[in-house]
Structures are given as structure tokens and as C-alpha cells.
Amino acid sequence: MHRSLCRCGTRIEMKTSWTQANPGRRFLTCQRRLVAPFAQASLFIFLDIFIDTETVIFLQQNGGCGFFSWCDPPMCPRSVEIIPGLLRSKNAYEEQVLILQKNKKMLHVRIWCIGFVCGLVVMWIMKATS
């Protein structure tokens, strides 16, 4: 179990890196870790490099704490090579599923409309012949 507060007193969050170098690797970071210019771009900085003392000092001087710690061990080179491709395939399949679900809904609406129109035509024919 990891501690829930950083040395600066701010809550620590567990995040997952989806970078090429560390796909799916979990890390702990302080909520104050993002300094204003970087936070606006919604970027985690320095994810795939060692956080040196100079970087921590820079973050602290700019309102950030600088706390960063990997939860998971480094991944083997083969995993780093394979996982991004698997994620791209998974995302492509999920996108296709969404498109097919949307098409299915449209087909249901069209079938209902055709059935409704056919019902009206049958009622009109029955009324005309009686």
C-alpha cells in the first residue's frame, strides 16, 4: 500500500503511463506536480525520465512539488515493443464497435418507420376497399 499524502501534504494519486516507453506502467505523483504552464496543456512532464534534484527544485519554485515514483518495475523490451500495437488494435476495434452500434440503432429506426408506413398503407387500403 502506498502512502496517501506527499511530503508537501498534498494527496498522492496513482496514474498510468501510456507513453511509448512505459505503456501501462503505474506511477505515484503529487497533485501539485504539474506546474501551471504544463497543467494547462494537460501534460505530465518528465514521465519517462529520472527526476533529478534540479528538476524537483524547478518544480518546487514554480508551485509544484516534484514527487514522482514508479509503482511497477520497468517493463521488458519485448513488452514495450508489443503493447502499443495491441493498444492501437484494441482502440480500432472499439471504434468499429461504436460505429456498428450506431448503425444498428439507425437500422432499428428505419425498420420501425417502414413498419409504421406499411401499417398506414394497409389501413388506408382496408378503409378504401370497405
N, CA, C and O atoms as a GROMACS GRO file, in nm:
protein
  520
    1MET      N    1   0.084  -0.119   0.000
    1MET     CA    2   0.000   0.000   0.000
    1MET      C    3   0.089   0.125   0.000
    1MET      O    4   0.189   0.130   0.071
    2HIS      N    5   0.052   0.223  -0.078
    2HIS     CA    6   0.133   0.344  -0.084
    2HIS      C    7   0.075   0.449   0.011
    2HIS      O    8  -0.043   0.444   0.048
    3ARG      N    9   0.158   0.542   0.049
    3ARG     CA   10   0.111   0.648   0.137
    3ARG      C   11   0.017   0.739   0.059
    3ARG      O   12   0.028   0.750  -0.063
    4SER      N   13  -0.076   0.803   0.129
    4SER     CA   14  -0.175   0.884   0.059
    4SER      C   15  -0.141   1.032   0.054
    4SER      O   16  -0.204   1.107  -0.020
    5LEU      N   17  -0.043   1.075   0.133
    5LEU     CA   18  -0.003   1.215   0.130
    5LEU      C   19   0.143   1.228   0.092
    5LEU      O   20   0.227   1.148   0.132
    6CYS      N   21   0.171   1.329   0.014
    6CYS     CA   22   0.307   1.360  -0.029
    6CYS      C   23   0.380   1.432   0.084
    6CYS      O   24   0.320   1.471   0.184
    7ARG      N   25   0.508   1.449   0.068
    7ARG     CA   26   0.587   1.521   0.169
    7ARG      C   27   0.545   1.668   0.180
    7ARG      O   28   0.573   1.733   0.280
    8CYS      N   29   0.476   1.720   0.076
    8CYS     CA   30   0.428   1.859   0.081
    8CYS      C   31   0.288   1.868   0.141
    8CYS      O   32   0.234   1.977   0.157
    9GLY      N   33   0.228   1.752   0.177
    9GLY     CA   34   0.096   1.750   0.239
    9GLY      C   35  -0.018   1.736   0.140
    9GLY      O   36  -0.134   1.731   0.182
   10THR      N   37   0.011   1.731   0.012
   10THR     CA   38  -0.092   1.716  -0.090
   10THR      C   39  -0.116   1.568  -0.117
   10THR      O   40  -0.026   1.485  -0.099
   11ARG      N   41  -0.236   1.537  -0.160
   11ARG     CA   42  -0.272   1.398  -0.187
   11ARG      C   43  -0.190   1.339  -0.301
   11ARG      O   44  -0.162   1.407  -0.400
   12ILE      N   45  -0.151   1.213  -0.286
   12ILE     CA   46  -0.078   1.142  -0.391
   12ILE      C   47  -0.179   1.064  -0.475
   12ILE      O   48  -0.270   1.002  -0.420
   13GLU      N   49  -0.162   1.067  -0.605
   13GLU     CA   50  -0.250   0.994  -0.696
   13GLU      C   51  -0.172   0.886  -0.768
   13GLU      O   52  -0.054   0.903  -0.799
   14MET      N   53  -0.239   0.774  -0.796
   14MET     CA   54  -0.179   0.670  -0.879
   14MET      C   55  -0.230   0.693  -1.021
   14MET      O   56  -0.351   0.700  -1.044
   15LYS      N   57  -0.139   0.704  -1.113
   15LYS     CA   58  -0.172   0.726  -1.254
   15LYS      C   59  -0.112   0.612  -1.336
   15LYS      O   60  -0.033   0.532  -1.285
   16THR      N   61  -0.149   0.606  -1.462
   16THR     CA   62  -0.094   0.507  -1.552
   16THR      C   63  -0.032   0.578  -1.671
   16THR      O   64  -0.094   0.663  -1.733
   17SER      N   65   0.091   0.542  -1.701
   17SER     CA   66   0.161   0.599  -1.816
   17SER      C   67   0.119   0.524  -1.941
   17SER      O   68   0.117   0.401  -1.943
   18TRP      N   69   0.085   0.598  -2.046
   18TRP     CA   70   0.054   0.534  -2.175
   18TRP      C   71   0.151   0.583  -2.282
   18TRP      O   72   0.116   0.592  -2.399
   19THR      N   73   0.272   0.616  -2.240
   19THR     CA   74   0.374   0.658  -2.334
   19THR      C   75   0.433   0.537  -2.404
   19THR      O   76   0.415   0.423  -2.360
   20GLN      N   77   0.503   0.560  -2.514
   20GLN     CA   78   0.567   0.450  -2.588
   20GLN      C   79   0.667   0.374  -2.500
   20GLN      O   80   0.677   0.252  -2.509
   21ALA      N   81   0.740   0.447  -2.417
   21ALA     CA   82   0.845   0.383  -2.337
   21ALA      C   83   0.792   0.308  -2.216
   21ALA      O   84   0.857   0.214  -2.168
   22ASN      N   85   0.675   0.346  -2.164
   22ASN     CA   86   0.620   0.284  -2.044
   22ASN      C   87   0.470   0.259  -2.055
   22ASN      O   88   0.394   0.310  -1.973
   23PRO      N   89   0.426   0.184  -2.154
   23PRO     CA   90   0.282   0.163  -2.172
   23PRO      C   91   0.223   0.081  -2.058
   23PRO      O   92   0.268  -0.030  -2.029
   24GLY      N   93   0.121   0.137  -1.993
   24GLY     CA   94   0.051   0.065  -1.887
   24GLY      C   95   0.124   0.061  -1.754
   24GLY      O   96   0.078  -0.006  -1.661
   25ARG      N   97   0.234   0.130  -1.742
   25ARG     CA   98   0.312   0.127  -1.618
   25ARG      C   99   0.256   0.231  -1.520
   25ARG      O  100   0.240   0.348  -1.555
   26ARG      N  101   0.226   0.186  -1.397
   26ARG     CA  102   0.167   0.274  -1.297
   26ARG      C  103   0.274   0.353  -1.220
   26ARG      O  104   0.386   0.305  -1.199
   27PHE      N  105   0.235   0.474  -1.180
   27PHE     CA  106   0.326   0.557  -1.101
   27PHE      C  107   0.247   0.641  -1.002
   27PHE      O  108   0.127   0.662  -1.019
   28LEU      N  109   0.315   0.687  -0.899
   28LEU     CA  110   0.256   0.776  -0.800
   28LEU      C  111   0.306   0.917  -0.827
   28LEU      O  112   0.423   0.936  -0.861
   29THR      N  113   0.218   1.014  -0.812
   29THR     CA  114   0.258   1.153  -0.831
   29THR      C  115   0.175   1.243  -0.742
   29THR      O  116   0.060   1.213  -0.710
   30CYS      N  117   0.234   1.353  -0.702
   30CYS     CA  118   0.166   1.452  -0.620
   30CYS      C  119   0.071   1.532  -0.710
   30CYS      O  120   0.102   1.557  -0.826
   31GLN      N  121  -0.044   1.572  -0.655
   31GLN     CA  122  -0.137   1.654  -0.733
   31GLN      C  123  -0.076   1.789  -0.770
   31GLN      O  124  -0.117   1.850  -0.869
   32ARG      N  125   0.020   1.836  -0.693
   32ARG     CA  126   0.084   1.964  -0.721
   32ARG      C  127   0.199   1.949  -0.819
   32ARG      O  128   0.269   2.046  -0.847
   33ARG      N  129   0.220   1.831  -0.870
   33ARG     CA  130   0.335   1.804  -0.956
   33ARG      C  131   0.333   1.886  -1.085
   33ARG      O  132   0.438   1.925  -1.136
   34LEU      N  133   0.215   1.910  -1.137
   34LEU     CA  134   0.206   1.986  -1.262
   34LEU      C  135   0.215   2.135  -1.233
   34LEU      O  136   0.137   2.189  -1.155
   35VAL      N  137   0.310   2.199  -1.294
   35VAL     CA  138   0.322   2.344  -1.279
   35VAL      C  139   0.229   2.409  -1.380
   35VAL      O  140   0.194   2.348  -1.481
   36ALA      N  141   0.188   2.532  -1.353
   36ALA     CA  142   0.085   2.599  -1.431
   36ALA      C  143   0.101   2.591  -1.582
   36ALA      O  144   0.005   2.553  -1.649
   37PRO      N  145   0.217   2.625  -1.641
   37PRO     CA  146   0.225   2.622  -1.788
   37PRO      C  147   0.201   2.482  -1.845
   37PRO      O  148   0.145   2.467  -1.953
   38PHE      N  149   0.245   2.380  -1.771
   38PHE     CA  150   0.229   2.244  -1.819
   38PHE      C  151   0.088   2.192  -1.790
   38PHE      O  152   0.033   2.115  -1.869
   39ALA      N  153   0.030   2.234  -1.678
   39ALA     CA  154  -0.103   2.187  -1.640
   39ALA      C  155  -0.207   2.230  -1.742
   39ALA      O  156  -0.301   2.156  -1.770
   40GLN      N  157  -0.190   2.350  -1.798
   40GLN     CA  158  -0.286   2.398  -1.896
   40GLN      C  159  -0.286   2.309  -2.020
   40GLN      O  160  -0.389   2.294  -2.085
   41ALA      N  161  -0.174   2.251  -2.051
   41ALA     CA  162  -0.165   2.163  -2.167
   41ALA      C  163  -0.203   2.020  -2.131
   41ALA      O  164  -0.198   1.931  -2.216
   42SER      N  165  -0.240   1.997  -2.004
   42SER     CA  166  -0.278   1.865  -1.954
   42SER      C  167  -0.169   1.761  -1.980
   42SER      O  168  -0.198   1.648  -2.019
   43LEU      N  169  -0.047   1.800  -1.958
   43LEU     CA  170   0.065   1.708  -1.981
   43LEU      C  171   0.133   1.674  -1.851
   43LEU      O  172   0.155   1.760  -1.766
   44PHE      N  173   0.167   1.547  -1.836
   44PHE     CA  174   0.256   1.511  -1.727
   44PHE      C  175   0.396   1.526  -1.784
   44PHE      O  176   0.428   1.474  -1.890
   45ILE      N  177   0.478   1.598  -1.712
   45ILE     CA  178   0.614   1.619  -1.760
   45ILE      C  179   0.707   1.521  -1.694
   45ILE      O  180   0.684   1.477  -1.581
   46PHE      N  181   0.811   1.488  -1.763
   46PHE     CA  182   0.917   1.403  -1.711
   46PHE      C  183   0.871   1.262  -1.676
   46PHE      O  184   0.928   1.201  -1.586
   47LEU      N  185   0.771   1.208  -1.744
   47LEU     CA  186   0.721   1.075  -1.709
   47LEU      C  187   0.823   0.966  -1.732
   47LEU      O  188   0.832   0.872  -1.652
   48ASP      N  189   0.899   0.975  -1.836
   48ASP     CA  190   0.985   0.864  -1.874
   48ASP      C  191   1.132   0.888  -1.846
   48ASP      O  192   1.218   0.819  -1.900
   49ILE      N  193   1.160   0.984  -1.763
   49ILE     CA  194   1.300   1.007  -1.728
   49ILE      C  195   1.312   1.014  -1.576
   49ILE      O  196   1.213   1.035  -1.506
   50PHE      N  197   1.431   0.997  -1.529
   50PHE     CA  198   1.457   1.006  -1.386
   50PHE      C  199   1.439   1.151  -1.341
   50PHE      O  200   1.488   1.243  -1.406
   51ILE      N  201   1.370   1.170  -1.231
   51ILE     CA  202   1.351   1.304  -1.178
   51ILE      C  203   1.474   1.339  -1.095
   51ILE      O  204   1.494   1.286  -0.986
   52ASP      N  205   1.555   1.427  -1.147
   52ASP     CA  206   1.677   1.465  -1.074
   52ASP      C  207   1.649   1.582  -0.980
   52ASP      O  208   1.543   1.643  -0.985
   53THR      N  209   1.744   1.611  -0.895
   53THR     CA  210   1.730   1.716  -0.794
   53THR      C  211   1.700   1.851  -0.857
   53THR      O  212   1.619   1.928  -0.806
   54GLU      N  213   1.765   1.881  -0.968
   54GLU     CA  214   1.746   2.008  -1.037
   54GLU      C  215   1.600   2.024  -1.082
   54GLU      O  216   1.542   2.132  -1.071
   55THR      N  217   1.542   1.915  -1.134
   55THR     CA  218   1.403   1.918  -1.180
   55THR      C  219   1.309   1.938  -1.062
   55THR      O  220   1.214   2.016  -1.071
   56VAL      N  221   1.334   1.869  -0.951
   56VAL     CA  222   1.250   1.884  -0.832
   56VAL      C  223   1.254   2.029  -0.784
   56VAL      O  224   1.151   2.085  -0.749
   57ILE      N  225   1.373   2.089  -0.781
   57ILE     CA  226   1.386   2.229  -0.738
   57ILE      C  227   1.308   2.320  -0.832
   57ILE      O  228   1.240   2.411  -0.787
   58PHE      N  229   1.318   2.296  -0.964
   58PHE     CA  230   1.244   2.375  -1.062
   58PHE      C  231   1.094   2.366  -1.035
   58PHE      O  232   1.024   2.468  -1.034
   59LEU      N  233   1.044   2.244  -1.013
   59LEU     CA  234   0.901   2.225  -0.988
   59LEU      C  235   0.859   2.296  -0.859
   59LEU      O  236   0.754   2.360  -0.855
   60GLN      N  237   0.939   2.284  -0.754
   60GLN     CA  238   0.905   2.347  -0.627
   60GLN      C  239   0.903   2.499  -0.639
   60GLN      O  240   0.817   2.565  -0.580
   61GLN      N  241   0.995   2.555  -0.716
   61GLN     CA  242   1.000   2.700  -0.734
   61GLN      C  243   0.882   2.751  -0.816
   61GLN      O  244   0.846   2.868  -0.808
   62ASN      N  245   0.822   2.664  -0.896
   62ASN     CA  246   0.711   2.703  -0.983
   62ASN      C  247   0.577   2.649  -0.932
   62ASN      O  248   0.484   2.632  -1.011
   63GLY      N  249   0.568   2.622  -0.803
   63GLY     CA  250   0.440   2.582  -0.744
   63GLY      C  251   0.415   2.433  -0.745
   63GLY      O  252   0.311   2.388  -0.697
   64GLY      N  253   0.506   2.356  -0.796
   64GLY     CA  254   0.487   2.211  -0.798
   64GLY      C  255   0.573   2.146  -0.693
   64GLY      O  256   0.668   2.206  -0.644
   65CYS      N  257   0.541   2.025  -0.658
   65CYS     CA  258   0.613   1.954  -0.554
   65CYS      C  259   0.728   1.872  -0.611
   65CYS      O  260   0.839   1.873  -0.557
   66GLY      N  261   0.702   1.804  -0.720
   66GLY     CA  262   0.807   1.724  -0.782
   66GLY      C  263   0.806   1.578  -0.745
   66GLY      O  264   0.889   1.501  -0.795
   67PHE      N  265   0.713   1.535  -0.656
   67PHE     CA  266   0.712   1.395  -0.615
   67PHE      C  267   0.670   1.306  -0.732
   67PHE      O  268   0.571   1.333  -0.799
   68PHE      N  269   0.747   1.201  -0.754
   68PHE     CA  270   0.719   1.105  -0.861
   68PHE      C  271   0.784   0.974  -0.822
   68PHE      O  272   0.900   0.971  -0.780
   69SER      N  273   0.710   0.864  -0.835
   69SER     CA  274   0.765   0.733  -0.802
   69SER      C  275   0.693   0.626  -0.884
   69SER      O  276   0.570   0.623  -0.888
   70TRP      N  277   0.770   0.540  -0.947
   70TRP     CA  278   0.710   0.429  -1.022
   70TRP      C  279   0.654   0.326  -0.923
   70TRP      O  280   0.718   0.297  -0.822
   71CYS      N  281   0.537   0.272  -0.951
   71CYS     CA  282   0.479   0.163  -0.870
   71CYS      C  283   0.522   0.029  -0.928
   71CYS      O  284   0.552  -0.065  -0.854
   72ASP      N  285   0.525   0.022  -1.059
   72ASP     CA  286   0.558  -0.103  -1.128
   72ASP      C  287   0.704  -0.103  -1.169
   72ASP      O  288   0.762   0.003  -1.195
   73PRO      N  289   0.765  -0.221  -1.175
   73PRO     CA  290   0.903  -0.229  -1.221
   73PRO      C  291   0.911  -0.197  -1.371
   73PRO      O  292   0.810  -0.200  -1.440
   74PRO      N  293   1.031  -0.166  -1.420
   74PRO     CA  294   1.046  -0.140  -1.564
   74PRO      C  295   0.999  -0.261  -1.646
   74PRO      O  296   1.011  -0.376  -1.603
   75MET      N  297   0.945  -0.233  -1.762
   75MET     CA  298   0.894  -0.340  -1.848
   75MET      C  299   1.007  -0.394  -1.934
   75MET      O  300   1.103  -0.324  -1.966
   76CYS      N  301   0.993  -0.520  -1.971
   76CYS     CA  302   1.094  -0.579  -2.058
   76CYS      C  303   1.081  -0.518  -2.198
   76CYS      O  304   0.972  -0.475  -2.236
   77PRO      N  305   1.189  -0.513  -2.275
   77PRO     CA  306   1.186  -0.450  -2.408
   77PRO      C  307   1.079  -0.509  -2.500
   77PRO      O  308   1.019  -0.437  -2.580
   78ARG      N  309   1.055  -0.639  -2.491
   78ARG     CA  310   0.955  -0.703  -2.576
   78ARG      C  311   0.814  -0.649  -2.545
   78ARG      O  312   0.736  -0.624  -2.637
   79SER      N  313   0.784  -0.632  -2.417
   79SER     CA  314   0.654  -0.576  -2.378
   79SER      C  315   0.638  -0.434  -2.431
   79SER      O  316   0.533  -0.398  -2.483
   80VAL      N  317   0.743  -0.355  -2.416
   80VAL     CA  318   0.739  -0.217  -2.463
   80VAL      C  319   0.717  -0.213  -2.614
   80VAL      O  320   0.654  -0.121  -2.666
   81GLU      N  321   0.769  -0.312  -2.684
   81GLU     CA  322   0.754  -0.320  -2.830
   81GLU      C  323   0.612  -0.364  -2.869
   81GLU      O  324   0.557  -0.312  -2.966
   82ILE      N  325   0.555  -0.458  -2.796
   82ILE     CA  326   0.427  -0.518  -2.835
   82ILE      C  327   0.305  -0.442  -2.785
   82ILE      O  328   0.208  -0.427  -2.860
   83ILE      N  329   0.306  -0.394  -2.662
   83ILE     CA  330   0.187  -0.334  -2.602
   83ILE      C  331   0.129  -0.217  -2.682
   83ILE      O  332   0.008  -0.213  -2.699
   84PRO      N  333   0.209  -0.122  -2.731
   84PRO     CA  334   0.148  -0.012  -2.808
   84PRO      C  335   0.068  -0.061  -2.930
   84PRO      O  336  -0.038  -0.007  -2.960
   85GLY      N  337   0.119  -0.162  -2.999
   85GLY     CA  338   0.046  -0.217  -3.113
   85GLY      C  339  -0.085  -0.281  -3.071
   85GLY      O  340  -0.187  -0.265  -3.138
   86LEU      N  341  -0.082  -0.354  -2.960
   86LEU     CA  342  -0.204  -0.416  -2.908
   86LEU      C  343  -0.306  -0.310  -2.868
   86LEU      O  344  -0.426  -0.326  -2.893
   87LEU      N  345  -0.259  -0.203  -2.807
   87LEU     CA  346  -0.350  -0.095  -2.768
   87LEU      C  347  -0.411  -0.027  -2.890
   87LEU      O  348  -0.530   0.006  -2.889
   88ARG      N  349  -0.331  -0.006  -2.995
   88ARG     CA  350  -0.385   0.053  -3.118
   88ARG      C  351  -0.492  -0.037  -3.178
   88ARG      O  352  -0.596   0.010  -3.222
   89SER      N  353  -0.465  -0.169  -3.180
   89SER     CA  354  -0.563  -0.264  -3.234
   89SER      C  355  -0.691  -0.262  -3.151
   89SER      O  356  -0.801  -0.259  -3.206
   90LYS      N  357  -0.676  -0.263  -3.019
   90LYS     CA  358  -0.791  -0.260  -2.929
   90LYS      C  359  -0.874  -0.134  -2.952
   90LYS      O  360  -0.996  -0.141  -2.962
   91ASN      N  361  -0.807  -0.020  -2.962
   91ASN     CA  362  -0.878   0.106  -2.984
   91ASN      C  363  -0.950   0.106  -3.119
   91ASN      O  364  -1.061   0.158  -3.129
   92ALA      N  365  -0.887   0.048  -3.221
   92ALA     CA  366  -0.951   0.041  -3.353
   92ALA      C  367  -1.075  -0.047  -3.347
   92ALA      O  368  -1.178  -0.012  -3.406
   93TYR      N  369  -1.067  -0.160  -3.277
   93TYR     CA  370  -1.184  -0.247  -3.263
   93TYR      C  371  -1.295  -0.179  -3.184
   93TYR      O  372  -1.412  -0.192  -3.220
   94GLU      N  373  -1.259  -0.109  -3.079
   94GLU     CA  374  -1.361  -0.038  -3.001
   94GLU      C  375  -1.429   0.069  -3.085
   94GLU      O  376  -1.550   0.091  -3.074
   95GLU      N  377  -1.352   0.136  -3.170
   95GLU     CA  378  -1.409   0.236  -3.259
   95GLU      C  379  -1.507   0.172  -3.358
   95GLU      O  380  -1.614   0.226  -3.385
   96GLN      N  381  -1.467   0.055  -3.411
   96GLN     CA  382  -1.556  -0.017  -3.503
   96GLN      C  383  -1.684  -0.059  -3.433
   96GLN      O  384  -1.792  -0.051  -3.491
   97VAL      N  385  -1.674  -0.105  -3.308
   97VAL     CA  386  -1.793  -0.146  -3.233
   97VAL      C  387  -1.887  -0.027  -3.216
   97VAL      O  388  -2.008  -0.042  -3.234
   98LEU      N  389  -1.833   0.090  -3.183
   98LEU     CA  390  -1.918   0.209  -3.168
   98LEU      C  391  -1.989   0.244  -3.298
   98LEU      O  392  -2.107   0.279  -3.298
   99ILE      N  393  -1.917   0.235  -3.409
   99ILE     CA  394  -1.977   0.264  -3.540
   99ILE      C  395  -2.088   0.164  -3.570
   99ILE      O  396  -2.195   0.202  -3.616
  100LEU      N  397  -2.061   0.035  -3.544
  100LEU     CA  398  -2.162  -0.068  -3.570
  100LEU      C  399  -2.284  -0.051  -3.480
  100LEU      O  400  -2.397  -0.074  -3.525
  101GLN      N  401  -2.264  -0.013  -3.355
  101GLN     CA  402  -2.377   0.010  -3.265
  101GLN      C  403  -2.461   0.128  -3.314
  101GLN      O  404  -2.584   0.124  -3.307
  102LYS      N  405  -2.395   0.231  -3.363
  102LYS     CA  406  -2.467   0.347  -3.416
  102LYS      C  407  -2.547   0.307  -3.540
  102LYS      O  408  -2.663   0.346  -3.555
  103ASN      N  409  -2.485   0.228  -3.629
  103ASN     CA  410  -2.555   0.181  -3.749
  103ASN      C  411  -2.673   0.093  -3.712
  103ASN      O  412  -2.778   0.100  -3.776
  104LYS      N  413  -2.657   0.010  -3.609
  104LYS     CA  414  -2.766  -0.078  -3.564
  104LYS      C  415  -2.885   0.004  -3.517
  104LYS      O  416  -3.000  -0.028  -3.549
  105LYS      N  417  -2.859   0.110  -3.441
  105LYS     CA  418  -2.968   0.197  -3.394
  105LYS      C  419  -3.040   0.261  -3.512
  105LYS      O  420  -3.163   0.269  -3.515
  106MET      N  421  -2.962   0.306  -3.611
  106MET     CA  422  -3.023   0.368  -3.729
  106MET      C  423  -3.110   0.268  -3.805
  106MET      O  424  -3.218   0.303  -3.853
  107LEU      N  425  -3.062   0.145  -3.815
  107LEU     CA  426  -3.141   0.041  -3.883
  107LEU      C  427  -3.270   0.013  -3.808
  107LEU      O  428  -3.375  -0.005  -3.870
  108HIS      N  429  -3.265   0.009  -3.675
  108HIS     CA  430  -3.387  -0.012  -3.596
  108HIS      C  431  -3.487   0.100  -3.620
  108HIS      O  432  -3.607   0.074  -3.633
  109VAL      N  433  -3.439   0.223  -3.626
  109VAL     CA  434  -3.528   0.337  -3.652
  109VAL      C  435  -3.589   0.325  -3.791
  109VAL      O  436  -3.709   0.346  -3.809
  110ARG      N  437  -3.508   0.291  -3.890
  110ARG     CA  438  -3.559   0.276  -4.027
  110ARG      C  439  -3.662   0.164  -4.036
  110ARG      O  440  -3.766   0.179  -4.100
  111ILE      N  441  -3.634   0.051  -3.971
  111ILE     CA  442  -3.728  -0.062  -3.974
  111ILE      C  443  -3.859  -0.022  -3.908
  111ILE      O  444  -3.966  -0.054  -3.959
  112TRP      N  445  -3.853   0.049  -3.796
  112TRP     CA  446  -3.974   0.093  -3.728
  112TRP      C  447  -4.053   0.188  -3.819
  112TRP      O  448  -4.175   0.176  -3.828
  113CYS      N  449  -3.984   0.281  -3.885
  113CYS     CA  450  -4.051   0.376  -3.975
  113CYS      C  451  -4.117   0.304  -4.092
  113CYS      O  452  -4.230   0.334  -4.128
  114ILE      N  453  -4.045   0.209  -4.151
  114ILE     CA  454  -4.102   0.132  -4.263
  114ILE      C  455  -4.224   0.054  -4.217
  114ILE      O  456  -4.325   0.050  -4.286
  115GLY      N  457  -4.214  -0.009  -4.099
  115GLY     CA  458  -4.329  -0.083  -4.044
  115GLY      C  459  -4.448   0.008  -4.020
  115GLY      O  460  -4.562  -0.029  -4.048
  116PHE      N  461  -4.422   0.128  -3.968
  116PHE     CA  462  -4.529   0.224  -3.942
  116PHE      C  463  -4.596   0.266  -4.072
  116PHE      O  464  -4.719   0.269  -4.080
  117VAL      N  465  -4.515   0.299  -4.173
  117VAL     CA  466  -4.569   0.340  -4.304
  117VAL      C  467  -4.648   0.225  -4.366
  117VAL      O  468  -4.757   0.247  -4.420
  118CYS      N  469  -4.595   0.103  -4.360
  118CYS     CA  470  -4.667  -0.013  -4.414
  118CYS      C  471  -4.801  -0.031  -4.343
  118CYS      O  472  -4.902  -0.061  -4.407
  119GLY      N  473  -4.802  -0.012  -4.212
  119GLY     CA  474  -4.928  -0.022  -4.136
  119GLY      C  475  -5.028   0.082  -4.182
  119GLY      O  476  -5.146   0.052  -4.196
  120LEU      N  477  -4.981   0.205  -4.204
  120LEU     CA  478  -5.071   0.311  -4.254
  120LEU      C  479  -5.126   0.277  -4.392
  120LEU      O  480  -5.244   0.298  -4.419
  121VAL      N  481  -5.039   0.225  -4.479
  121VAL     CA  482  -5.082   0.188  -4.615
  121VAL      C  483  -5.188   0.078  -4.608
  121VAL      O  484  -5.290   0.086  -4.676
  122VAL      N  485  -5.164  -0.024  -4.526
  122VAL     CA  486  -5.261  -0.134  -4.511
  122VAL      C  487  -5.394  -0.080  -4.459
  122VAL      O  488  -5.500  -0.117  -4.508
  123MET      N  489  -5.388   0.009  -4.358
  123MET     CA  490  -5.512   0.067  -4.305
  123MET      C  491  -5.584   0.149  -4.412
  123MET      O  492  -5.707   0.144  -4.422
  124TRP      N  493  -5.509   0.223  -4.491
  124TRP     CA  494  -5.568   0.305  -4.597
  124TRP      C  495  -5.635   0.216  -4.702
  124TRP      O  496  -5.746   0.246  -4.747
  125ILE      N  497  -5.567   0.105  -4.742
  125ILE     CA  498  -5.623   0.011  -4.841
  125ILE      C  499  -5.749  -0.054  -4.785
  125ILE      O  500  -5.849  -0.066  -4.855
  126MET      N  501  -5.745  -0.096  -4.658
  126MET     CA  502  -5.862  -0.161  -4.598
  126MET      C  503  -5.979  -0.064  -4.590
  126MET      O  504  -6.094  -0.103  -4.614
  127LYS      N  505  -5.951   0.061  -4.557
  127LYS     CA  506  -6.057   0.161  -4.549
  127LYS      C  507  -6.113   0.190  -4.688
  127LYS      O  508  -6.234   0.211  -4.704
  128ALA      N  509  -6.025   0.192  -4.790
  128ALA     CA  510  -6.068   0.222  -4.927
  128ALA      C  511  -6.152   0.108  -4.985
  128ALA      O  512  -6.242   0.134  -5.065
  129THR      N  513  -6.125  -0.016  -4.946
  129THR     CA  514  -6.199  -0.130  -5.002
  129THR      C  515  -6.327  -0.159  -4.926
  129THR      O  516  -6.408  -0.238  -4.974
  130SER      N  517  -6.348  -0.098  -4.811
  130SER     CA  518  -6.471  -0.131  -4.737
  130SER      C  519  -6.581  -0.033  -4.760
  130SER      O  520  -6.690  -0.048  -4.705
   0.00000   0.00000   0.00000
